[in-house]
């Protein structure tokens, strides 16, 4: 498969023990290319490596405050192999790709394989990966640094976001923790909620 607009390639595989635990389709991919960033931060696929930490699949899957630790709807057996520019996660359940909407903690089955997922992302990245915030940020501020994601305020799940949002690049794991806190505190009835300034990364 041809992957377009790769702006970062992961280091050589050094976490062989983790590699042996992965679904065969992901193991094959990482043996060929040990993770990458595409589209200037639009898609980050993690690698079987110990460093850098933000790129480590072990950190996201098995490490402290892993994705399954942070989000109750994520089963620990699902592999959080990738994320988009605003921190939504893509997970492998056996050979099927799931999507975690990080602001709400909801998980959807995309009903596609890893190969189909990557094909769709490369065929139409703007729509499939919802890259509009990244395009806006890149135009205004010149690009998303490696290891960082876009913090959106107000969150997209709030109706106030329709009036416009501010965007800031912050370390990926800082954003994951904020999203976890947000998802745990959203009202189940879809009513009003309050985001304390103290909970937000500084904008």
Buried (B, 14 or more C-beta within 10 A) or exposed (E): EEBEEEBBEBBEBBBEEBBEBBBEBBBEBBEEBBBBBBBBBBBBBBBBBBEBBBBBBBBBBBBEEBBBBBBEBBEEEBBBBBBBBBBBBBBBBEEBBBBBBBBBBBBEEBEBBBEEBBBBBBEEBEEBBBBEBBBEBBEEEEEBEBBBBBBBBBBBBBEEBEEEBEBBBBBBBBBBBBBBBBBEEBEEEEEEEEBEEEEBBEE
